Amino acid sequence: MGLFDPDVTNEVTTTTSTPWDVQAPYLDYGFNQQRQLYDRGGPAYYGGNTYTPMAPQTEAGISSIENAALSGGYGVDAAANRQARDTLGGTYLNSNPYLDQTYNTAADRARRSIDSQFAGKGRYGSNIHQDIMGENLMDLSGKIYGDNYQKERDRQLRMASIAPSISKQNYYGGDALIGAGGIVKDQANEALQADMDRWSYNQNLPYQNLDWYNAGIGGDFGRTETMQSPLYSNSTGTNILGGIGAGLGILSDWGDDDWDSFKDLWS
């Protein structure tokens, strides 16, 4: 290290930064509020039911469907069911209450016609008369009863194809009630969701307000700083330079006699 190099005193620099005096009370209040909210354990869970119960219409619809399934229908549907069952079961095969009357009327006409024909030829009561009468009546019977039987069989086959749709009608009322119940429950769900949203909002509002509060006061609005810096000095060089300066000042006041005496001193 040279004669005139500075002397450095090594010191630890400490910087202390504190909030603005006006800001500090608000920060303290924010920290206290955070601790209080933390001690509360957080927002509470919604205390009510988080689901909506089954609507009365839905319950009625389910009961209606159960009753229809167990009883085989009711009202008009029950009558349709009985009609379908009787048709499919062959209840109406050859059971037309007017069928015999229809045949008897047609048979009487046939007899009178045949009797008249054979009577006009003098053959009334003959074997041929009886044979012709029997054949005609047999044909008439087959036509009336046979056709009726075939038509009823056709009705059976048609009923077999539409019976499922008739059976489904038993549940139409129940299905309609369940649909209405679904609408009621949707509305109830919206009301429940609104209540839960309101509850959640009120539970979280203190935390949200504190966030807003801290955001408003947490900026760098000013600070107080204290800092210590290293000190630089060179006492040796400073003293030498001071002595030289003082000597030069003395020499500048000497006259010729003074210089002669100085020379004699060193000769």
C-alpha positions as CSV (number, residue, x, y, z in Angstrom):
1,M,0.0,0.0,0.0
2,G,1.5,3.4,-1.0
3,L,2.2,6.4,1.2
4,F,-0.7,8.3,-0.2
5,D,-3.2,5.5,-0.7
6,P,-6.4,6.0,1.3
7,D,-7.0,4.1,4.5
8,V,-10.3,2.2,4.3
9,T,-12.2,1.3,7.4
10,N,-14.3,-1.9,6.6
11,E,-17.7,-1.6,8.1
12,V,-21.0,-3.6,7.6
13,T,-23.6,-1.6,5.7
14,T,-27.0,-1.8,7.3
15,T,-30.1,-0.5,5.5
16,T,-33.3,-0.3,7.5
17,S,-36.5,0.4,5.5
18,T,-39.8,1.0,7.3
19,P,-43.2,1.8,5.9
20,W,-44.4,5.3,5.6
21,D,-45.7,6.5,9.0
22,V,-49.1,7.3,7.6
23,Q,-49.3,3.8,6.0
24,A,-48.2,1.7,9.0
25,P,-51.4,1.7,11.0
26,Y,-53.4,0.5,8.0
27,L,-50.9,-2.3,7.5
28,D,-51.2,-3.3,11.1
29,Y,-55.0,-3.4,10.8
30,G,-54.8,-5.6,7.7
31,F,-52.5,-8.1,9.4
32,N,-54.8,-8.3,12.4
33,Q,-57.8,-8.9,10.1
34,Q,-55.9,-11.7,8.3
35,R,-55.1,-13.4,11.6
36,Q,-58.7,-13.2,12.7
37,L,-60.0,-14.7,9.5
38,Y,-57.4,-17.4,9.7
39,D,-58.5,-18.3,13.2
40,R,-62.1,-18.6,12.0
41,G,-61.0,-21.6,10.0
42,G,-62.2,-20.4,6.6
43,P,-65.6,-20.0,5.0
44,A,-68.4,-22.3,6.3
45,Y,-70.0,-24.9,4.0
46,Y,-73.6,-24.4,3.0
47,G,-75.7,-25.6,5.9
48,G,-78.9,-26.5,4.0
49,N,-79.7,-29.4,1.7
50,T,-77.6,-29.3,-1.5
51,Y,-80.3,-31.2,-3.5
52,T,-84.0,-30.6,-4.2
53,P,-86.5,-33.2,-3.1
54,M,-88.7,-35.0,-5.6
55,A,-91.6,-32.8,-6.8
56,P,-95.1,-33.8,-5.7
57,Q,-96.1,-34.2,-9.4
58,T,-93.2,-36.6,-9.9
59,E,-94.3,-38.7,-6.9
60,A,-97.9,-38.7,-8.2
61,G,-96.7,-39.7,-11.6
62,I,-94.6,-42.6,-10.3
63,S,-97.6,-43.8,-8.2
64,S,-99.8,-43.6,-11.3
65,I,-97.4,-45.7,-13.3
66,E,-97.1,-48.3,-10.5
67,N,-100.9,-48.5,-10.2
68,A,-101.3,-48.9,-14.0
69,A,-98.7,-51.6,-14.1
70,L,-100.3,-53.5,-11.3
71,S,-103.9,-53.1,-12.2
72,G,-103.6,-53.3,-16.0
73,G,-104.9,-49.8,-16.6
74,Y,-107.8,-47.6,-15.5
75,G,-110.7,-45.6,-17.0
76,V,-110.8,-45.5,-20.8
77,D,-107.4,-47.3,-20.9
78,A,-108.8,-50.2,-18.9
79,A,-111.7,-50.5,-21.3
80,A,-109.3,-50.5,-24.2
81,N,-107.2,-53.1,-22.5
82,R,-110.2,-55.4,-22.0
83,Q,-111.3,-55.0,-25.6
84,A,-107.8,-55.8,-26.7
85,R,-107.5,-58.8,-24.4
86,D,-111.0,-60.2,-25.5
87,T,-110.1,-59.7,-29.2
88,L,-106.7,-61.4,-28.9
89,G,-108.3,-64.2,-26.8
90,G,-110.9,-65.0,-29.4
91,T,-113.9,-64.0,-27.3
92,Y,-115.7,-62.7,-30.4
93,L,-115.0,-65.6,-32.6
94,N,-118.5,-66.9,-33.7
95,S,-120.1,-65.0,-30.7
96,N,-121.8,-62.3,-32.7
97,P,-125.2,-62.0,-31.1
98,Y,-126.8,-61.1,-34.4
99,L,-125.1,-63.8,-36.4
100,D,-127.7,-66.5,-35.9
101,Q,-130.5,-64.1,-36.7
102,T,-128.7,-63.1,-39.9
103,Y,-128.4,-66.7,-40.9
104,N,-132.0,-67.6,-40.0
105,T,-133.3,-64.7,-42.0
106,A,-131.2,-65.7,-45.0
107,A,-132.0,-69.4,-44.6
108,D,-135.8,-68.6,-44.6
109,R,-135.5,-66.7,-47.8
110,A,-133.5,-69.5,-49.4
111,R,-136.1,-72.2,-48.3
112,R,-139.0,-70.1,-49.7
113,S,-137.2,-69.7,-53.0
114,I,-136.3,-73.3,-53.4
115,D,-139.7,-74.5,-52.2
116,S,-141.4,-72.3,-54.7
117,Q,-139.2,-73.6,-57.6
118,F,-139.8,-77.2,-56.8
119,A,-143.5,-76.7,-56.1
120,G,-144.0,-75.2,-59.5
121,K,-142.5,-78.2,-61.1
122,G,-144.4,-80.7,-59.0
123,R,-141.3,-81.9,-57.3
124,Y,-141.9,-80.4,-53.9
125,G,-140.7,-82.8,-51.2
126,S,-138.7,-85.0,-53.5
127,N,-135.3,-86.2,-52.8
128,I,-133.7,-83.8,-55.2
129,H,-135.7,-81.0,-53.5
130,Q,-134.2,-82.0,-50.1
131,D,-130.7,-82.3,-51.5
132,I,-130.8,-78.9,-53.1
133,M,-132.2,-77.4,-50.0
134,G,-129.5,-78.9,-47.9
135,E,-126.6,-77.8,-50.2
136,N,-127.9,-74.3,-50.3
137,L,-128.3,-74.0,-46.6
138,M,-124.8,-75.4,-46.1
139,D,-123.3,-72.9,-48.5
140,L,-125.2,-70.1,-46.8
141,S,-124.0,-71.2,-43.3
142,G,-120.4,-71.4,-44.5
143,K,-120.6,-68.0,-46.1
144,I,-122.2,-66.2,-43.0
145,Y,-120.4,-68.0,-40.2
146,G,-117.2,-68.6,-42.1
147,D,-116.8,-65.1,-43.2
148,N,-117.5,-63.8,-39.7
149,Y,-114.9,-66.1,-38.3
150,Q,-112.3,-65.0,-40.8
151,K,-113.0,-61.3,-40.2
152,E,-112.6,-61.8,-36.5
153,R,-109.3,-63.6,-37.0
154,D,-108.2,-60.6,-39.1
155,R,-109.2,-58.4,-36.2
156,Q,-107.1,-60.5,-33.8
157,L,-104.0,-60.1,-36.0
158,R,-104.5,-56.3,-36.3
159,M,-105.0,-56.1,-32.5
160,A,-101.8,-58.0,-31.9
161,S,-99.9,-55.3,-33.8
162,I,-101.5,-52.3,-32.0
163,A,-101.7,-53.9,-28.5
164,P,-98.3,-52.4,-27.4
165,S,-99.4,-48.9,-28.2
166,I,-102.7,-49.4,-26.3
167,S,-100.8,-50.8,-23.4
168,K,-98.5,-47.8,-23.4
169,Q,-101.5,-45.5,-23.1
170,N,-101.9,-46.8,-19.5
171,Y,-98.7,-44.9,-18.6
172,Y,-99.4,-41.7,-20.5
173,G,-100.9,-39.9,-17.4
174,G,-98.0,-40.9,-15.2
175,D,-95.4,-39.9,-17.8
176,A,-97.1,-36.5,-18.1
177,L,-97.0,-36.0,-14.3
178,I,-93.3,-36.9,-14.2
179,G,-92.6,-34.4,-17.0
180,A,-94.4,-31.7,-15.0
181,G,-92.5,-32.7,-11.9
182,G,-89.2,-32.3,-13.8
183,I,-90.2,-28.7,-14.6
184,V,-91.0,-28.0,-11.0
185,K,-87.7,-29.6,-9.8
186,D,-85.7,-27.6,-12.3
187,Q,-87.2,-24.4,-10.9
188,A,-86.5,-25.6,-7.4
189,N,-82.9,-26.3,-8.4
190,E,-82.5,-22.8,-9.7
191,A,-83.8,-21.4,-6.4
192,L,-81.4,-23.7,-4.4
193,Q,-78.5,-22.7,-6.6
194,A,-79.3,-19.0,-5.9
195,D,-79.4,-19.7,-2.2
196,M,-76.1,-21.5,-2.3
197,D,-74.5,-18.7,-4.4
198,R,-75.8,-16.1,-1.9
199,W,-74.4,-18.2,1.0
200,S,-71.0,-18.6,-0.7
201,Y,-70.9,-14.9,-1.5
202,N,-71.5,-13.8,2.1
203,Q,-69.0,-16.4,3.4
204,N,-66.3,-15.2,1.1
205,L,-67.1,-11.5,1.3
206,P,-64.8,-10.8,4.3
207,Y,-61.9,-12.4,2.6
208,Q,-62.6,-10.6,-0.7
209,N,-62.9,-7.3,1.2
210,L,-59.6,-7.9,2.9
211,D,-57.9,-8.6,-0.4
212,W,-59.2,-5.4,-1.8
213,Y,-58.1,-3.5,1.4
214,N,-54.6,-5.0,1.3
215,A,-54.3,-4.2,-2.4
216,G,-55.2,-0.6,-1.7
217,I,-52.7,0.0,1.1
218,G,-49.9,-2.2,0.0
219,G,-48.2,0.1,-2.4
220,D,-44.8,1.8,-2.0
221,F,-46.1,5.2,-0.8
222,G,-42.9,6.2,0.9
223,R,-40.3,4.8,3.4
224,T,-37.7,5.8,5.9
225,E,-34.2,4.5,5.3
226,T,-31.1,4.6,7.5
227,M,-27.8,3.6,5.9
228,Q,-24.2,3.4,7.2
229,S,-21.4,3.6,4.6
230,P,-17.6,2.8,4.8
231,L,-15.3,5.8,5.9
232,Y,-12.2,6.6,3.7
233,S,-9.0,8.4,5.3
234,N,-5.1,8.6,5.0
235,S,-3.6,10.2,8.1
236,T,0.1,9.6,7.2
237,G,0.0,11.2,3.8
238,T,-2.1,14.1,5.1
239,N,0.4,14.8,8.0
240,I,3.5,14.8,5.6
241,L,1.8,17.1,3.2
242,G,0.9,19.4,6.0
243,G,4.4,19.5,7.3
244,I,5.8,20.2,3.8
245,G,3.3,23.0,3.4
246,A,4.3,24.6,6.7
247,G,8.0,24.4,5.8
248,L,7.5,26.0,2.5
249,G,5.7,28.8,4.2
250,I,8.6,29.4,6.5
251,L,11.2,29.4,3.7
252,S,9.3,31.9,1.7
253,D,9.9,34.4,4.5
254,W,13.7,34.0,4.6
255,G,16.1,36.7,3.4
256,D,19.7,36.6,1.9
257,D,21.3,36.5,5.4
258,D,19.1,33.6,6.4
259,W,20.0,31.6,3.4
260,D,23.8,32.3,4.0
261,S,23.5,31.1,7.6
262,F,21.6,27.9,6.4
263,K,24.4,27.2,3.9
264,D,27.1,27.7,6.5
265,L,25.2,25.2,8.8
266,W,25.5,22.4,6.2
267,S,29.1,23.3,4.9
